[in-house]
Amino acid sequence: MSDATNDLVIYGSPVSPFVRKVAAVCLEKGVGFDVEPVNVFDPPQWFKDISPMKRIPVLRDRSIAAEGVDGTIADLVGNLRLHRGQASRACALPR
Ligand SMILES: N[C@@H](CCC(=O)N[C@@H](CS)C(=O)NCC(=O)O)C(=O)O
């Protein structure tokens, strides 16, 4: 993985139109983000763990630890609203 500079990271290929759509929304809203490439044809196990359908994009907020989310949908929805509901998918991971 690359050096993290933003809370938000988009996992996927920069050539994916779905990844570009999420990136465009972040740019439009002035929200900083990183893009970390993931090959959907041969994804690493950590990606399959957070995206069982092996689809991209996955938008992750690094500022939220899994224990902070406490596994509740309500917290995830709250996080999505924090980012103006523009995320197509969110997942909380341990930092
Ligand atoms: N509506 C889809 C859009 C994402 C999507 O289909 N992405 C493609 C790449 S542009 C993908 O991940 N394909 C890999 C696969 O289906 O295994 C979703 O978010 O689930």
The ligand as an SDF file (V2000), in Angstrom:
LIG
                    3D

 20 19  0  0  0  0  0  0  0  0999 V2000
  -22.4790   -1.3400   -9.3420 N   0  0  0  0  0  0  0  0  0  0  0  0
  -21.1530   -1.9580   -9.2120 C   0  0  0  0  0  0  0  0  0  0  0  0
  -20.1460   -1.1250   -9.9180 C   0  0  0  0  0  0  0  0  0  0  0  0
  -18.7430   -1.5590   -9.6760 C   0  0  0  0  0  0  0  0  0  0  0  0
  -18.2140   -2.5180  -10.7450 C   0  0  0  0  0  0  0  0  0  0  0  0
  -18.9460   -3.2910  -11.3770 O   0  0  0  0  0  0  0  0  0  0  0  0
  -16.8960   -2.4440  -10.9090 N   0  0  0  0  0  0  0  0  0  0  0  0
  -16.2220   -3.3400  -11.8360 C   0  0  0  0  0  0  0  0  0  0  0  0
  -15.0060   -2.6490  -12.4530 C   0  0  0  0  0  0  0  0  0  0  0  0
  -15.3820   -1.1800  -13.3360 S   0  0  0  0  0  0  0  0  0  0  0  0
  -15.6920   -4.5330  -11.0960 C   0  0  0  0  0  0  0  0  0  0  0  0
  -15.3590   -4.4460   -9.9330 O   0  0  0  0  0  0  0  0  0  0  0  0
  -15.5910   -5.6690  -11.7800 N   0  0  0  0  0  0  0  0  0  0  0  0
  -15.0020   -6.8320  -11.2080 C   0  0  0  0  0  0  0  0  0  0  0  0
  -15.9690   -7.9490  -11.0510 C   0  0  0  0  0  0  0  0  0  0  0  0
  -17.1710   -7.7730  -11.3200 O   0  0  0  0  0  0  0  0  0  0  0  0
  -15.5310   -9.0270  -10.6300 O   0  0  0  0  0  0  0  0  0  0  0  0
  -20.8470   -2.0840   -7.7240 C   0  0  0  0  0  0  0  0  0  0  0  0
  -20.4700   -1.1310   -7.0580 O   0  0  0  0  0  0  0  0  0  0  0  0
  -21.0460   -3.1890   -7.2020 O   0  0  0  0  0  0  0  0  0  0  0  0
  1  2  1  0
  2  3  1  0
  2 18  1  0
  3  4  1  0
  4  5  1  0
  5  6  2  0
  5  7  1  0
  7  8  1  0
  8  9  1  0
  8 11  1  0
  9 10  1  0
 11 12  2  0
 11 13  1  0
 13 14  1  0
 14 15  1  0
 15 16  2  0
 15 17  1  0
 18 19  2  0
 18 20  1  0
M  END
$$$$
